[in-house]
């Protein structure tokens, strides 16, 4: 795979929807982003993941020390990610900040009997997401999303929890909403972090031509 950016310490890559970030269980789930990258960059190591059906920017380290330093940036919340999604309906925030952001606080727990589905539960891990409207139509809304924490399926669970699941979501949307788009309408558009060795600010954007108006994928 051709990186969006590379240097001696890290790789920034564009993951397509439908491709696993890391190998899954079983011989049919061994093709994944990390393996494809390691075929070209044998020293590349995983730092974080995107859901299989999510597209967008993902970061890999080149070597153990780079992995350690990048992982530390994630742990200390120095990595800033923003996504775009098309959600069903028109979410209406009850409170916003000056920049139009609305916050969802909802602890997330794996529903063990229905795994990999996650739910909002008082017994879950504290989780926070921010969202704001980019474009709205009668039936759908294009939103910008920012995960403050990094739980599994966090953005999908949080938007579903306020009654606005993402189009094409095979886990959290109704069959009718799932059928509105040919894929999960969630994309990791922006990625920013200080370089793990030089501390130089790094910022990347991978735009998509999505709209709140049907059809929900560009021609």
N, C-alpha and C positions, 0 to 999 in steps of 0.2 A: 504494500500500500504506500502511496506517495504522501508523505506528511504535509500538513499545512505549514508546519515550521519544524526545523530540527537544528540542534547544535550538539556540542559534545556531551551534554548532560540530560537532555530531554527531547521528547517528541510530542508535538501537538497533531492530532489526527482527526479526520472526519469519519465518524462511524455511520454507516447507512442503517436505516430501519430494517429490522428482521435479522440482523447479525448479532450473535451473542458477543459480549465483551470478553468473557473468559470461557473455557470449556465447561460444558454441562455434563450431566450424568448420562452415560451410554455412548456407544460408538457413533450414533447419528448426531451427536451434539458436540463434536470435537472441533468442527470448523468455527472459528471465532476470530475476533479482531486481534487479540493478543497473539494467537498462533500465526496469523498472517503477517503480523509485524515482526515477530521473532524469526520468521523465515528469512527476513531481509536484515533485521537488526537483532542478532542472537542475544545481545546483552540487555535488550529491552525488558523492563519489569513493570507489572501492573501497579498503579497508584490508586485509581478509583474506577468505577464502573458506570455504565449507563444501562438501563433496562434494554432487553433485546429489541423491543419495538420502538424505542426512542432513538432518534438520529441526533447527530451533532458532534460538538467538540469534546474530545477526550484526551487525557494527558497520560503519557508513559515516561518512566525514568530510564536513563541509560546507565545501568550499574547500580550496585547496592547502596553506595553512598548517596547518589542522587535520589534513589527511592526513599531512603531514610529522611533526607531533607525535605522532599516534596510531601511525604506523609505527614511530617511535622507541620508543614504549612496548612494542610487540611485540618489537622487536629486543633490548631490554633485559629482556625477560621480566617486565614489570610488568603484563601482561594475564593474568588468571587465568581459565581455562576449565575447566568440568567437564561431563561428558557422562553420560548413562545409556544402557545397551545391554542387550539380552537376547542371551546367548550360549548356544551349544549345550553341553550337559553341565554338569559341576560343577567348575570350576577350583579346584584346591587349592593355596594358596600355600605355598611352602617356607619363607619368612621374611616377617614383617610387622613394621611399627613399632607403636607404642603405640596409634595410631588405626586399626589394621587395614589399612593400605595395604601393597600388595605392588608391587615395582618390576620392570618389564621393560626391560632394556637390549638393544637389537638394532639394529645399523646397517641402514638402509634404502636400497635401490638400485632404480632403475627397471629392470625386465626389458625391455630395449629390443625384443626380438623378440616380446614378448607385451604390449607397452604397451596400456593404462595400468596393467597389473599391476605392483606393487612387491614386492620380496622382501627377506628378511634376508640380508645378505651382508657379509663383512669389508671389501669395497670400498665399502660404502654410507656414507651420512652418519650420524654418531652420533645415536642416537634413544633417548629415554627416555619411558616412560609409567608411570603408577601406576594401580592398580585395587584395588577392594575390593568385597566381596559386600554387596548390599542385601537380596536375597531369593533363596532357592534352592528348587528342586523336584527331582524325580527326574531330569528330562530337560533342564532349562534353568536358567540363573541370571541374575538381574537384577544388573548390576554398575554401580558408579559408576567413572568413568574420568577421569583427569587427564593431559593431554598436557604433559610438561615441555618437550619440543621440539615443533616444528610441521611435521613432514614430511608430504608427500602420503600420504593413506590410512593414516597412522601407527597410529591405534587399531585399525583393521581388520586391518592386517598383524600388529601385535603380538599381538592376541588369537588370530588364526589360527596364529601361530607357536608358541603354547603349547598348541595343539590344541583351541581353543574359539572357532571362528568365530562371527560374529554371524548370527542368524537373518535370512533374507531377503537376504543379501549375494550379489549377482549375480557378484562377482569373486572372492571368497575362500572361499566356502562350497561344499560339495558340493551337487549338485542336491537331495538329500533335505533338507538343512538349509535351503537356499534356499527350499524349498517350504513351510516351516513358518510363514512369515509373509508377508503381502501386500506388505511393503516392508522395506527395511533397517531393522533395529531399533537405530538409533543416533540420539541426540537431544542437541543442545547445550543443556543445561538452565541452566547458570549462567555468568555473565559478570561479571567484576569488574576495575576498573582505576581509576587516579587520573585525574580529569578533565584533559585535556591543557592547559587554560588556567588553571584554578583550583586544581588538585591535590586537589580534594574527592574523597573515596572514592566510587566509583560501584559499585553492585552490583545485578544483575538476575537474576531466576529465571523460567523458563518451564516449569512442571511438565507432566509427562505421566502419565497413569494407566496405566502399564505394569506387567506382572506377570510373574513367572517361570512362572506357570501358564497352560496353554492355555485358550482361544484367546489368541494373543499380541498382539491389538489390542483395545482396549475397544469395546464395542458402540456 
